[in-house]
Amino acid sequence: MHKRLFEAVAALLAGSLLCGAASPSAAVSQPYLRLIPGVPAAGYFNITNVGHDPLVLTGAQSSDCGMIMMHRSSTAGGMARMDDVSSVTIARGQRVVFAPGGYHLMCMAASPRLRAGGTMKITLTFGNGTTSDVTFHVVNARGQGAR
């Protein structure tokens, strides 16, 4: 009986360790979605690789957005531009900031349910096949709302 109990506990612990190894090594902070009527909403956050290997962010999705795209804004020669980004690699210990004027998520068709002061869930997808659910605070054009 003790042997079976020991084997069951060992199997549970091994499963827990495998699940932990499969989760992304990302720490996300300050997530918010800027909601402006009539234009795609923009998602901003900080993401830090707290693991030992490079981390590759490959996309995002949410039931509150028709489609989410990753973009990077830049200015060169006085001209502003915004480019699609297929992935963002985050080196071990590195932090990447998704902020106005740089990397950001674009929620192409925000749900009419979204309101400043509310929240929404966005699932970040990584190159190793793992995902991470992040709660974003919804703010208006002036950045007002629950944060």
C-alpha positions in Angstrom: 0.0 0.0 0.0 2.8 2.4 0.9 4.6 1.6 -2.3 1.5 2.4 -4.4 1.0 5.7 -2.5 4.7 6.5 -3.1 4.4 5.7 -6.8 1.2 7.9 -7.1 2.9 10.8 -5.3 6.0 10.4 -7.5 3.9 10.4 -10.7 2.0 13.5 -9.6 5.3 15.4 -8.8 6.8 14.3 -12.1 3.7 15.6 -13.9 3.9 18.9 -12.1 7.5 19.3 -13.0 6.8 18.6 -16.7 3.9 21.1 -16.7 6.2 23.7 -15.1 8.9 23.1 -17.7 6.3 23.5 -20.5 5.1 26.9 -19.3 6.6 30.0 -20.8 9.4 31.7 -18.8 7.8 35.1 -19.2 6.9 37.7 -16.6 4.4 40.2 -17.9 3.8 43.5 -16.2 1.7 46.7 -16.7 -0.6 45.2 -19.4 -3.2 47.6 -20.8 -5.3 48.1 -23.9 -6.0 51.6 -25.2 -9.5 51.7 -26.6 -10.3 54.5 -29.0 -13.7 54.4 -30.8 -13.4 53.9 -34.6 -9.8 52.7 -34.7 -8.1 49.4 -33.7 -7.3 49.1 -30.0 -3.6 49.0 -29.0 -2.1 46.6 -26.4 0.9 47.5 -24.3 2.9 45.7 -21.7 6.4 44.7 -20.5 7.6 41.2 -20.9 10.7 39.8 -19.2 12.3 36.4 -20.0 12.9 34.9 -16.6 14.0 31.5 -18.0 17.3 30.2 -19.1 16.6 30.0 -22.9 15.6 32.7 -25.4 11.9 33.2 -25.5 10.1 33.9 -28.8 6.7 35.7 -28.7 4.9 34.6 -31.9 1.4 36.1 -31.4 -1.6 36.8 -29.4 -5.4 36.1 -29.4 -8.5 37.1 -27.6 -12.2 36.4 -27.9 -12.6 40.1 -27.4 -10.7 40.9 -30.7 -11.5 39.7 -34.2 -7.7 39.4 -34.8 -4.6 40.6 -32.9 -1.5 41.6 -34.8 1.9 42.4 -33.5 3.4 45.6 -34.9 6.4 47.9 -34.4 6.2 51.6 -35.0 9.3 53.5 -35.9 10.4 56.9 -37.3 13.1 57.4 -39.9 13.9 60.5 -41.9 10.9 62.3 -40.4 8.5 59.6 -41.6 6.5 57.4 -39.2 5.8 53.8 -40.1 4.2 50.7 -38.7 5.4 47.2 -39.7 3.9 43.8 -39.0 6.1 41.7 -36.7 5.9 37.9 -36.9 7.9 37.3 -33.7 9.8 39.0 -31.0 12.8 37.2 -29.4 13.5 37.9 -25.8 16.9 36.9 -24.6 17.5 35.4 -21.2 17.1 38.1 -18.6 16.0 40.7 -21.2 12.9 42.9 -20.9 11.0 44.0 -24.0 8.6 47.0 -23.7 5.5 47.1 -25.8 4.7 50.8 -25.7 3.4 53.7 -27.9 6.0 54.4 -30.6 7.5 50.8 -30.5 6.2 47.3 -30.3 2.5 46.9 -29.6 -0.5 44.6 -30.2 -3.3 45.7 -32.5 -6.8 44.5 -31.7 -8.3 44.8 -35.1 -12.0 44.4 -34.1 -12.6 45.2 -30.5 -15.7 43.7 -28.9 -18.4 46.3 -28.2 -18.5 44.8 -24.7 -15.1 46.4 -23.9 -15.2 49.6 -21.9 -12.6 51.8 -20.2 -12.2 50.6 -16.6 -12.8 47.0 -17.6 -10.5 44.1 -18.3 -10.0 41.6 -21.1 -7.9 38.4 -21.4 -5.3 38.1 -24.1 -3.5 34.8 -24.6 0.2 35.3 -25.6 1.6 32.5 -27.8 5.3 31.4 -27.8 7.4 29.7 -30.3 7.8 26.6 -28.1 4.0 26.0 -28.3 3.2 27.3 -24.9 0.7 30.1 -24.1 0.2 32.5 -21.3 -3.1 34.2 -20.4 -2.7 37.9 -19.4 -5.4 40.2 -18.0 -5.2 43.6 -19.7 -6.8 46.7 -18.2 -8.9 48.7 -20.7 -8.2 52.4 -20.8 -9.5 55.3 -23.0 -7.5 57.5 -25.3 -6.2 59.6 -22.3 -5.2 56.4 -20.4 -8.0 56.7 -17.9 -9.7 53.6 -16.5 -9.0 51.1 -13.7 -5.3 50.2 -13.7 
